[in-house]
């Protein structure tokens, strides 16, 4: 096994163990709740999603000053720097295994003969910025010194070296399992970075363990929403599903991060284009994770597609939403600052299929025709309302739609508790469990994020998951669960003036089973009766 492979597997195993421990702790931690998400970190950085490169996916621990310099050169010579890629980010394994006598981190001078400061100076001379990696625990994932208890000292080192971006990982995290413990560890480095006076973008990498989208906005500029991506279509697809429902939490200075790009690392060109399009539509950071020095012209053309990059970097800072998803045929829409809408038609399956939507469905109205620009071919056309294309398996067609007026297809967004009139208890995601199929219950109202429901259009979301009628069933007694948001009709709900909440697909009411009022009672779909166990107040 090569060194890079060994460390990649080791990191994955460590992260898996931490995830299992954290999820297990959450399972026993009823009552460990946090406040609702706040405004973005006030450092005025990352007002659009960060763009650049990171060495880990392609090189693992085989990082060096030479590699960083060669990559910086290639970013400039290939035109990627001019297209917006500015951060050259060093991941794990850049340092020595022990601190110096004064407790300072030491670069591995065998890998970085000019130190991090010399490497940063070279990167800066190219008009680019340098990123570094550390860990919020006692050790990094590859076993190098972590920053826990050394936050101020390490932040001063980063600033003195000229670092512009910090990726802060979650291995060997001293047994942290609660949201409060995570906030404390990550806030310590936030404050240490701020105290240096140097502008440093702060990337929280806790792999989505404690739903960081609900608490990390005032702590970091971006936060990982998933585990590590792998260089295959199945991994990319799984991560897309985990991230696409989190649009309500993204915006300038606060981004959902579904991990680095695997473009050029082994998927087909069709899959790479889909990957890049989906990340841009979701306003994700665009951090190339490949061997850029020897990248193919196809890979460079995908990473350098300025029309797609413009969607990712749009000043409005909206994350695209799933408008519809039927049988793996997905439609995503993202309103843009100039009134256009970016639309991605994504075919999750392996066979070519026609995917269709309408101008109205993506939030367009008020015109007899709309302009369509294909962002991969450059072809232009018009439509009176239908937006449709034949899409290859694992592929996308991506349009920029102009004309008329635009409204957000997600609709207005509000965050509320949903309190049962009969029980005076709140609709609750038990133990903040974000596993698909988790059954919501009523529980004593406590202000926790697992009782904060985001009402976005006709969706009701908790911790980034949607309230869902099981398996599209419409019969009385159908269980209600949480599931990845997919835009389907069984995830659409109408909040009525009489206090009832009805499923758009079924017409049935959200009902507390058996008219019970005790903690831990589940909910279901049931024929609307007007009874108190079907009445809710949102506040």
C-alpha positions in Angstrom: 0.0 0.0 0.0 1.4 3.4 -1.0 2.0 6.0 1.8 -0.8 8.2 0.4 -3.2 5.3 0.3 -2.3 4.2 3.8 -3.0 7.6 5.3 -6.2 8.0 3.3 -7.5 4.7 4.7 -6.2 5.6 8.2 -8.0 8.9 8.1 -11.2 7.3 6.9 -11.1 4.7 9.6 -10.4 7.3 12.3 -13.2 9.5 11.0 -15.6 6.6 10.9 -14.8 5.8 14.5 -15.4 9.4 15.6 -18.7 9.4 13.7 -19.9 6.2 15.3 -18.9 7.5 18.8 -20.6 10.9 18.1 -23.8 9.3 16.8 -23.8 6.9 19.7 -23.4 9.7 22.2 -26.2 11.7 20.5 -28.4 8.6 20.8 -28.2 8.8 24.6 -28.0 12.6 24.8 -31.6 13.7 25.0 -31.7 17.3 26.2 -28.3 18.3 24.7 -29.7 21.1 22.5 -28.3 24.3 21.1 -29.7 27.7 19.9 -30.9 28.4 16.4 -28.3 29.3 13.8 -27.0 32.9 13.8 -25.5 35.3 11.3 -22.3 34.7 9.4 -18.9 35.0 11.0 -18.1 38.7 11.0 -14.7 38.6 9.3 -16.0 39.8 5.9 -14.3 36.8 4.2 -15.5 34.2 1.7 -18.4 36.3 0.6 -18.5 33.9 -2.4 -17.6 30.2 -2.0 -13.8 29.8 -1.8 -12.0 28.5 -4.9 -8.6 26.8 -5.2 -6.8 23.5 -4.8 -6.0 21.1 -2.0 -3.4 18.3 -2.2 -5.1 15.6 -0.1 -7.3 13.8 -2.6 -4.5 13.2 -5.1 -1.4 13.0 -2.9 -2.4 12.2 0.7 0.7 12.7 2.9 3.0 13.1 -0.1 2.9 16.9 0.0 5.9 19.1 -0.5 7.0 22.7 -1.2 7.9 21.6 -4.7 4.4 20.3 -5.3 2.8 23.4 -3.9 5.0 25.7 -6.1 4.4 23.6 -9.2 0.6 23.7 -8.6 0.7 27.4 -8.1 2.5 27.8 -11.4 -0.1 25.6 -13.1 -3.0 27.5 -11.7 -1.6 30.6 -13.3 -0.4 29.1 -16.6 -3.6 27.2 -17.2 -5.9 30.2 -16.7 -7.5 28.7 -13.6 -6.2 31.5 -11.4 -7.7 34.1 -13.7 -11.0 32.1 -13.6 -11.1 32.5 -9.8 -9.0 29.8 -8.3 -6.9 31.5 -5.6 -6.2 29.3 -2.6 -3.4 26.7 -2.8 -4.1 24.6 0.3 -1.7 22.3 2.1 -3.5 19.4 3.9 -2.2 17.0 6.6 1.5 15.8 7.0 3.2 19.1 6.5 4.7 19.4 9.9 7.1 17.5 12.2 5.8 15.0 14.7 6.8 17.1 17.7 6.6 20.8 18.6 9.8 22.7 19.4 11.0 23.6 22.9 8.7 26.6 23.0 5.7 24.5 22.0 5.5 25.9 18.4 4.6 23.8 15.4 7.5 23.0 13.2 7.4 22.5 9.4 8.9 19.3 8.1 12.0 21.0 6.5 12.6 17.9 4.4 9.3 18.5 2.6 9.4 22.3 3.0 13.0 23.5 3.0 11.9 27.2 2.9 9.3 26.5 5.6 5.7 27.5 5.3 6.6 31.1 5.3 8.9 30.7 2.3 6.3 28.6 0.5 3.6 31.2 1.2 5.9 34.0 -0.1 6.2 32.1 -3.4 2.4 31.5 -3.7 1.8 35.2 -2.9 4.2 36.2 -5.6 2.0 34.5 -8.1 -1.0 36.5 -6.9 -2.4 33.5 -5.1 -3.1 32.7 -1.4 -1.9 29.9 0.8 -4.0 27.5 3.0 -2.8 25.3 5.8 -4.3 22.3 7.7 -4.6 21.6 11.4 -6.9 19.7 13.8 -9.1 20.7 16.6 -8.0 17.7 18.6 -4.8 16.5 20.2 -3.5 15.1 16.9 -4.2 15.4 13.2 -5.8 12.5 11.4 -2.3 11.3 10.3 -0.9 11.6 13.8 0.9 15.0 13.8 0.4 17.5 16.6 -3.1 19.0 16.9 -4.0 22.4 18.1 -6.2 21.6 21.1 -4.9 23.7 23.9 -2.5 25.5 21.5 -5.0 27.6 19.6 -3.6 31.1 20.2 0.0 30.0 19.7 -0.7 28.1 16.5 -2.8 30.9 15.1 0.0 33.3 15.7 2.3 31.0 13.8 -0.1 30.7 10.9 -0.4 34.5 10.7 3.4 35.0 10.9 3.9 32.6 8.1 1.4 34.4 5.8 -1.3 31.8 5.9 -4.6 32.9 4.3 -6.9 29.9 4.9 -7.2 27.3 7.6 -8.8 23.9 7.3 -9.5 22.7 10.8 -10.2 18.9 11.2 -11.8 16.7 13.8 -9.6 13.7 14.6 -8.5 12.7 18.1 -11.0 15.2 19.4 -10.7 14.4 23.2 -14.0 12.6 23.3 -16.1 15.5 22.1 -19.6 14.3 21.3 -22.1 17.1 22.1 -22.8 20.1 20.0 -21.6 22.4 22.8 -18.2 20.6 22.9 -17.8 21.1 19.2 -18.8 24.7 19.3 -16.2 25.3 22.1 -13.3 23.6 20.3 -14.0 25.4 17.0 -14.8 28.8 18.6 -11.4 28.7 20.4 -9.6 28.7 17.0 -12.0 31.3 15.6 -11.1 33.7 18.4 -7.4 32.9 18.1 -7.4 33.7 14.4 -9.3 36.9 14.9 -6.8 38.0 17.6 -3.9 37.8 15.0 -5.4 40.5 13.0 -4.7 38.6 9.8 -7.6 37.8 7.4 -7.7 34.0 7.4 -10.7 32.1 5.9 -11.8 29.5 8.5 -13.0 26.1 7.2 -14.6 23.8 9.8 -14.1 20.1 9.0 -16.1 18.1 11.5 -17.7 16.0 8.7 -21.3 16.9 9.5 -21.2 15.0 12.8 -23.2 17.5 14.8 -25.2 19.3 12.1 -22.8 22.2 11.8 -25.1 24.0 9.4 -27.3 24.8 12.5 -24.5 26.3 14.6 -21.4 27.1 12.6 -22.3 30.3 10.8 -21.0 32.6 13.5 -18.0 30.3 14.1 -16.5 29.6 10.6 -16.8 30.7 7.0 -17.6 27.2 5.7 -18.3 23.8 7.3 -18.2 20.3 6.0 -21.6 18.7 5.8 -20.4 15.1 5.0 -17.6 12.6 5.4 -14.7 12.4 3.0 -15.5 12.2 -0.7 -14.0 9.4 -2.7 -13.1 9.4 -6.4 -16.1 7.5 -7.7 -19.6 8.4 -8.8 -21.4 6.6 -6.0 -19.6 8.7 -3.4 -20.2 11.9 -5.2 -23.9 11.0 -5.6 -24.3 10.2 -1.9 -22.6 13.4 -0.8 -24.8 15.4 -3.2 -27.9 13.9 -1.6 -26.6 14.8 1.9 -25.9 18.4 1.0 -28.6 19.4 -1.4 -31.3 19.9 1.3 -29.3 22.5 3.2 -29.9 25.5 1.1 -31.5 27.5 3.9 -28.2 27.6 5.8 -26.0 29.0 3.0 -25.1 32.6 2.1 -22.3 35.1 1.8 -19.6 34.2 4.3 -21.3 31.0 5.4 -21.2 28.0 3.1 -22.1 24.3 3.2 -19.1 22.3 2.1 -19.7 18.9 0.6 -15.9 18.3 0.3 -13.3 18.8 -2.4 -13.8 18.2 -6.1 -12.8 14.8 -7.5 -12.8 16.1 -11.1 -9.9 14.4 -12.9 -9.4 11.7 -10.4 -11.0 8.7 -12.1 -14.7 9.4 -12.9 -15.8 9.8 -16.6 -15.8 13.2 -18.2 -19.6 13.1 -18.1 -19.6 12.4 -14.4 -16.9 15.0 -13.8 -19.1 17.6 -15.5 -22.1 16.5 -13.4 -20.0 16.8 -10.2 -18.7 20.2 -11.1 -22.2 21.5 -12.1 -23.9 20.2 -9.0 -21.2 21.7 -6.7 -21.6 25.1 -8.5 -25.4 24.9 -8.3 -25.1 24.2 -4.5 -22.8 27.2 -4.0 -20.2 24.9 -2.7 -16.5 25.7 -2.4 -14.7 24.7 -5.6 -11.5 23.2 -4.4 -9.8 21.0 -7.0 -8.4 17.8 -5.5 -6.5 16.5 -8.4 -3.0 16.4 -9.9 -3.2 19.8 -11.6 0.4 19.7 -12.8 -0.3 16.9 -15.2 -4.1 17.4 -15.7 -5.6 16.6 -19.0 -7.1 19.3 -21.3 -10.5 17.8 -20.6 -10.1 18.2 -16.8 -8.8 21.7 -17.1 -11.7 22.7 -19.4 -14.2 21.3 -16.9 -12.6 23.1 -13.9 -12.2 26.2 -16.0 -15.8 26.6 -17.3 -16.4 30.2 -16.5 -20.1 30.1 -17.2 -20.5 27.4 -14.5 -18.1 29.1 -12.2 -20.2 32.3 -12.5 -23.1 30.3 -11.1 -21.1 29.2 -8.1 -19.7 32.6 -7.5 -22.9 34.6 -8.0 -23.1 37.5 -5.7 -26.6 36.7 -4.4 -25.0 33.7 -2.6 -28.1 31.4 -3.0 -27.7 27.7 -2.8 -29.7 25.9 -5.5 -32.7 23.8 -4.4 -34.2 20.6 -5.6 -37.3 21.5 -7.5 -38.3 18.0 -8.4 -36.8 14.5 -8.2 -38.7 11.5 -9.7 -37.0 8.2 -10.3 -33.5 9.8 -10.1 -34.3 12.5 -12.6 -33.5 15.7 -10.7 -34.2 19.4 -11.4 -32.3 22.0 -9.4 -32.9 25.7 -9.6 -30.8 28.6 -8.3 -31.9 32.3 -8.5 -29.0 34.6 -9.6 -28.3 38.2 -8.7 -29.2 39.6 -12.1 -32.6 37.9 -12.2 -31.6 34.8 -14.2 -32.0 31.3 -12.8 -29.5 28.5 -13.2 -31.1 25.1 -13.8 -29.4 21.7 -13.6 -31.1 18.7 -15.1 -29.3 15.7 -13.5 -29.8 12.1 -14.5 -28.7 9.9 -11.5 -29.3 6.7 -13.5 -27.1 5.0 -16.1 -29.4 5.3 -19.2 -30.1 8.4 -21.2 -33.4 10.0 -20.1 -35.4 13.1 -20.9 -35.8 15.5 -18.0 -38.3 18.3 -18.1 -39.5 21.2 -15.9 -41.2 24.5 -16.5 -40.3 28.2 -16.1 -42.9 28.4 -13.4 -41.4 25.5 -11.4 -38.0 27.2 -11.4 -39.5 30.5 -10.2 -39.8 32.3 -13.6 -42.9 34.2 -14.7 -44.2 37.2 -16.5 -42.8 36.6 -20.1 -44.1 35.0 -23.2 -40.6 33.5 -23.8 -37.5 32.9 -21.9 -33.9 32.6 -23.0 -31.9 29.4 -22.4 -28.1 29.3 -22.5 -26.5 25.8 -22.3 -23.6 26.4 -19.9 -21.6 23.4 -21.3 -22.1 23.8 -25.0 -22.8 27.6 -25.2 -25.9 27.0 -27.4 -28.7 29.4 -27.0 -32.5 29.0 -27.6 -35.8 30.2 -26.3 -38.8 28.6 -24.8 -42.4 29.6 -23.9 -42.2 27.7 -20.7 -41.0 24.1 -21.1 -37.4 23.4 -20.2 -36.5 19.9 -21.4 -33.5 18.0 -22.6 -32.2 14.5 -23.2 -29.6 13.9 -20.4 -27.0 11.1 -20.6 -26.7 8.7 -17.7 -24.8 10.1 -14.8 -24.8 13.4 -16.6 -26.3 16.9 -16.5 -27.6 19.6 -18.8 -27.1 23.0 -17.2 -29.0 26.1 -18.4 -29.0 29.8 -17.5 -32.6 31.0 -17.9 -33.3 34.7 -18.6 -36.4 36.8 -19.1 -39.5 37.6 -17.1 -39.4 38.0 -13.3 -37.9 35.7 -10.8 -38.9 34.4 -7.4 -37.0 31.9 -5.3 -38.3 28.4 -6.1 -37.8 27.6 -2.4 -40.2 30.4 -1.5 -39.9 32.4 1.7 -37.9 30.8 4.5 -39.0 31.0 8.2 -37.9 28.9 11.2 -40.5 27.9 13.7 -41.3 25.4 16.4 -44.4 23.3 15.6 -46.4 22.9 18.8 -49.2 20.4 19.2 -52.4 22.1 20.5 -53.6 19.0 22.4 -50.3 18.1 24.0 -48.6 21.5 24.2 -45.4 19.6 23.1 -43.2 20.3 20.1 -42.6 18.3 17.0 -39.1 16.9 17.6 -36.4 15.0 15.7 -35.5 12.5 18.4 -31.9 12.9 19.7 -31.1 15.2 16.7 -30.9 12.0 14.6 -30.4 12.8 10.9 -30.6 9.2 9.6 -33.1 8.8 6.8 -36.3 7.2 8.1 -36.1 8.7 11.6 -39.7 9.2 13.0 -40.5 12.6 14.5 -42.3 12.6 17.8 -43.8 15.1 20.2 -41.5 16.2 23.0 -41.4 18.9 25.7 -40.5 22.1 24.0 -37.0 23.1 24.8 -35.8 25.4 22.0 -33.3 22.8 20.6 -32.3 22.9 16.9 -34.0 19.5 16.6 -37.3 21.3 17.2 -36.6 24.2 14.9 -38.4 23.6 11.6 -37.5 25.6 8.5 -40.5 26.3 6.4 -39.1 26.7 2.9 -41.8 26.9 0.2 -44.0 23.9 1.0 -41.2 22.0 2.7 -40.7 21.5 6.4 -37.0 20.9 7.3 -35.3 20.0 10.5 -31.5 19.7 10.7 -31.4 19.8 6.9 -33.8 16.9 6.4 -37.4 17.1 5.1 -40.6 16.0 6.7 -41.7 13.1 4.4 -44.7 10.8 3.9 -43.3 7.3 3.8 -42.7 5.9 0.3 -45.2 8.3 -1.3 -48.0 6.5 0.4 -51.3 8.4 0.7 -53.4 6.1 3.0 -54.5 7.0 6.5 -51.9 5.6 8.9 -48.9 6.3 6.7 -45.9 7.0 8.9 -44.3 10.4 8.7 -40.5 10.4 8.7 -37.5 12.7 7.9 -35.6 12.1 4.7 -33.2 13.7 2.3 -35.0 16.7 0.7 -35.9 15.8 -2.9 -38.7 18.1 -4.0 -41.2 15.3 -4.4 -44.9 15.8 -3.6 -44.7 13.6 -0.5 -42.4 16.3 1.1 -44.8 19.1 0.4 -47.0 20.4 3.2 -49.7 23.1 3.5 -50.0 25.0 6.8 -53.7 25.9 7.1 -55.4 28.7 8.8 -57.3 26.3 11.1 -54.1 25.0 12.5 -54.0 21.8 10.6 -51.0 20.7 8.4 -51.9 18.7 5.4 -49.8 16.7 3.0 -50.1 18.2 -0.5 -49.9 14.7 -2.1 -52.4 12.9 0.2 -54.6 15.7 1.4 -54.4 14.0 4.8 -53.5 15.7 8.1 -50.4 15.6 10.3 -51.8 13.6 13.2 -50.5 12.6 16.7 -51.1 8.9 16.8 -54.0 7.8 19.0 -54.6 11.4 20.3 -51.9 10.7 22.8 -50.1 13.6 24.6 -47.1 11.9 26.1 -43.5 12.5 25.2 -42.2 10.3 22.4 -45.5 9.8 20.6 -45.0 9.6 16.8 -47.0 11.3 14.1 -48.7 10.0 11.0 -51.0 10.9 8.1 -54.7 10.6 9.0 -58.1 11.7 7.6 -58.6 15.3 8.7 -61.1 15.4 11.6 -60.6 18.8 13.1 -59.6 17.2 16.4 -57.0 18.9 18.7 -54.3 16.2 17.9 -54.3 17.5 14.3 -53.9 21.1 15.3 -50.5 22.9 15.5 -49.2 26.3 16.2 -46.1 27.6 14.5 -44.1 30.2 16.4 
